[in-house]
Amino acid sequence: MHKDFILNNKLDTASLEEALKLIEKSRYILIVTHVNPDADTIASALALSNYFSENKIKHKVFNVGKDLPSSLDFINGFSKIIDVFPKFYDLIISVDCGTVSRLGFEIPDNIPVINIDHHKSNDNFGTINIVDYYKSSTSEVIYDFFKFNGLYITKNTATALYVGIYDDSLAFTVNRCDEFTYDKINFLVKCGAHPAHIADKLIRRDSLAKYRILPKIFESLELYKEGEVATIYALPQWFKQTGANLLDTEVALNMVLNISVVKIAIYFRVSNGKVRVSFRSKENIDVSKTASIFGGGGHVNAAGCSIVCDDVFQAKELVLKEILENEKKE
């Protein structure tokens, strides 16, 4: 353990040590990001990738799909993310995946897995599990892995970690951010992460298509339970009409949650033949419980699931029934 670092969580410190040993003895590592990738999974993977590249550790970063968030293209290593399996790898590092299904493929029986995550619903599917659901992001957990093991954080790695923490904490506004999170951010800035540059790249490069589809989504807004529950959806044809992609629309859910009267916001859209459902909530309303009913999971205030159908209205009816019935019981 690095002498200047105090681990302020309940992680099993043995897992941090064992993970590094497994990394050091591996010949070729596959870092895996989750399906429908967000900034935290990509940033976490690229933080590890930059460290591996700088220390001549052979590896690749993999995502099962081709649609990556283009706003992250300024992070070093982004252009090298692959969507085809390499011929050989002897270790998988999963980042920000709560379940095996989020990887998008089946793990070979003979391959060990280091599971690094921060989701409360993580089912500890790894050979080694580094999971801390008190953290704002998986990037913050990876920061702990670096610092606990005394690993050097360069500017490229610091930038990736900053991006992941910034984005998944909704710009440091979620309740999982604490004084230690800000200590980490301060250290990453000292390592070379540039807050103004990162913010400019993340929030000031929107596509025109985004602003064409968002009004359609907001027009779908419906309120229930005297406005405490809000739903929005995006229909497949809207994406064709506007040229927008799913990532262009993710901001809509948090905007709806910002409405003062709303306590639960839910967003429905079709992806890969299923309806993706995202939940956000205020206070201590645990939306992960509803997500888990449909095979999903997440955090108390942010969760998601997929429903096997291609009709957002059918999915909406199913989810609202659960939400409103649970409200009656409580």
N, C-alpha and C positions, 0 to 999 in steps of 0.2 A: 504493500500500500504506500502511495506517495505520502511523505511526511507532512506536507502542507494541506492535505485534503481530508476533510471530515465528511463521512458519508451520512447525510441527513435523511435516511430513509430506512425501510425495513427489508431491503434486499439481503439475500443470503450472500455474504461476501465471498464464500467459497465458489459460488457460481461465476463471479467476476474473475476470479483467479483461474478457474478451470476453463472458462471460455478463451482466455488469452493463451493458455497452454495448448488448447485444441487448435486454435488459429495458427500458432507457431509451428505445429507439427504437420499441418495440412499442406498438400502440394498444389491444390487448385481449388479456390473457394468461389461458390456461387452465392452472391448476395441477392436476395429475392424481395422485391417490393410487392405490395398487394394489388389485386385487381382494382380497376378504376382508381388509379393512384392519385393521392393528394400530395401536398408539399411535404408533409412530415415523413411519409414513407420514402419519397425520393431523396429528400435532404439527408435523412438518416443513412440511407444506402450510400450516398455520395460522400458523406463524412467518412465512413469506413473506407470507401474506395480510394479517397485521396490519401488517407493514411497508408493503406496497403500499397498504393503506387509509389509513394515516397519511400517506402521501406522494402520495395521490390518483392512484395508478396503477390503471387499470381492469383488473379481473380477476374470475375466479370460481374456486372450488375444486370439483373434480369427482371423484365416485366412481361407478363403473359400477353399483354395487348400492345397495340401500336400507338394508341392515343395517350400521349404524355402531356402534362401541363406545360405549354410553351413558355409560360411566364417564368419557368425555372431554368431556362436555357443558359442563363448567365452563371450557373453554378458549375465549377470545374468538373468535368467528367460526364456532364449531362449527355453530350452527343455520342458517348460510347455505350449507353444503355442498350442492351440487346433484347430481342424477343424470340430468339432461337436458342435452344439449349446447346451449350458447348459439348464436345464429344466426351470430355472427361471432367469430373469434379469429385472431390472427396469430402466436401463439407458444404452444408447449406447454412447461411445466416439469414434468418427471416426477420424483417424489420417492420414493425407496426401492424402485424397480422394477429388478430385475436384468435383465429381458428385456422386449421389447415385449408379449409375451403377458400379462404381469402387469398391463398397463394395462386389458385387457378390451375393447379396440377397436383398429381399424387406424388408424394415423396417416396423415392426408392427405399426399400427396406434396409439396404446396407449403407445408407448415407446418414451420418449424424447431423443433427440440427441444433443450432444455437438460436433460440427464440427470444428476441429482444422486443419488448412491447410495453405499453402503458394502459391497455384497456382492462377495465374491471372484469370483463367477460372472458378474458384470455383463459383457455383451457389447458395451458402448460403442455403443449404438444411436443415440445422440444426435448432433445437429449439433455441439453442444458437450458434452463429457463431464467432469463433476466427480465422479470416483469415487475413493474412498480406503478400501480394505478393511482398513486398519489401525485405522480408527475404530470406536468402540463402537456407533455409530448414524448414520443419515443426518442426524439433528438436529445431531450434532456436526460433520458436514461443512458443514451450512448455517451453523453458528456460525462456522466458518472463513471461509466466503464473506462473511458480514457483517463480521467483524473485519478481514479482509484488505483489503476495499474501504472500510473506515472508516465503515460504515453504523451509524446510531444504533439501539441495542436498547432498546426501551421495556419496561415491566412486562409487557404482554400478549405481546410477542414472547419475552421472557425466560421467561415461564411455559410457553409452548409448547415452547421448546427444552429446558427443564429436564425436562418430562414425557417428551419423546422420548428423551432420554439416559437418564433414570432407568429407564424401562420396558424399553428395548431392551438395556440393560446388565444387566438383572435386578438392579436396585437397586445398580449399581456393582460387580457381582461377576464379570463376565466378564473374561477375560484381556486383552481389548483396551482395558480401562480402564488409564490410566497417570496419572502426576502431572499431565500437561497436561489430562486430563479433569477432574480435581478443580479445577484452576485455572479452567477454564471454568465449572464449576458454581458456584464461589465468586463469579465475576464475575456470573453470572446472578442469584444471590441479591442481590448489590449492586444489580442493575438492577430488583429488585422481586419476583423469584420467591420464593414462600413455601414452603419445604420441608414443613413440618408440614401446611399446608393442602392441598398437592398430594398428599401421602401419604394424607391422610384421604379425599380425593375418589377416589383410585385404588384403595385397598385396603379401605375400610370402607363400601362401598355395594353389597355382593353381593346378588343376587336369591335368593329362597328356592328357586327352581327349580334354581339351581346346586348347592345342597346335596342336592337330590333326585336329580340325575343323576350326581353324582360317585361315590357308592357303587356304582352300576351299572358305571361305567367301571373302578373299582378292582377290582371282582369279575372283570373280564375279564383281569386281569393274568396273564401267562404269562412264565416265565423259561426262557432257553436258555443253553447253554454255561456251565453251572455258575453261572447267575445273572448273567452279565456282559451278556447281551442281554435286554431286557425289552420286551414289547409290551402295548399296551392298545388298545381300540377302543370306539366308540360306535355303536350301531345306530340307524337312522332312527326306529324306533318309540319309542325312549327319549326322544327330543326331544318327540314328540307326547304321551307319557304325563306328562312332567314340566313341559312348557312352557318348557324351557330352550332356549337358542340355542347355536350353535357357539362363540361367544365365552365363554360360561359355562364351557366345558370345557377351554380352553387351558391352564389352570394345572395340570391333571392330569399332563401330560407332565413338567414340571419336578419335580413332587413324586415321580414315579417315579424320575427320575434321582437324586434325593436319597438313595435307598436305597444303602447303603454298597457293596454288592457289584456294583451295576449300573454298567456303563460305557457302554452304548448303550441309549437308550430310544426307542421308536417308537410313534406314535399314528396310528390309522386312523379315518376318519369320512367319510361321504358328503356331498358338496356339489355341487349343480348337475349331477347325473348322473355325477359322477366321485368316486373315492376320494381324498381329500386325505391325504397322508402327511407327518408331521412327524418329524424326527430330532433328537435331542439326544445329546451325548456328553461324556465327561470326558477329561482329559489331551489328548494330541495325536491322538486318533482322528478321522480326517477323514470325517465322514458326508456331506459335500458330494459326494464321489466316488460314493457309492451313489445319492444324489438325482439326480445328473447322468445316470446310466444310464437313468432314467425321465423325462428331459427337464426335471428341476428343477435346483436349485442352492442356493447359500447360503454359509455359512461352515464352517470346520473343525468347530466344535462345535454348530452349529445350521443345519439345512437342511430343505428340503421339496420335494415334487413332487406331481403329480396323476397318477393312473392311470385310464385310460379304461375304467371298469367301475363297476357300482353295488353290488358285493359286497365288503365289507371282508375277508372270509375269503379270497377269491381274491387280492386285492391283498396281503394279509398273507403268503400263501404265496409269491408272486413276490418280495417284498422280502426275506423271511427267507432264501430260497434264495441271493440275492446276498450278503447280510450274512454268512451262515454259510460260504459257499464262499470269500469273500474272507478270512475269518478263518483258514481252513485253509491258504490260499496263504501267508499271512503267518507 
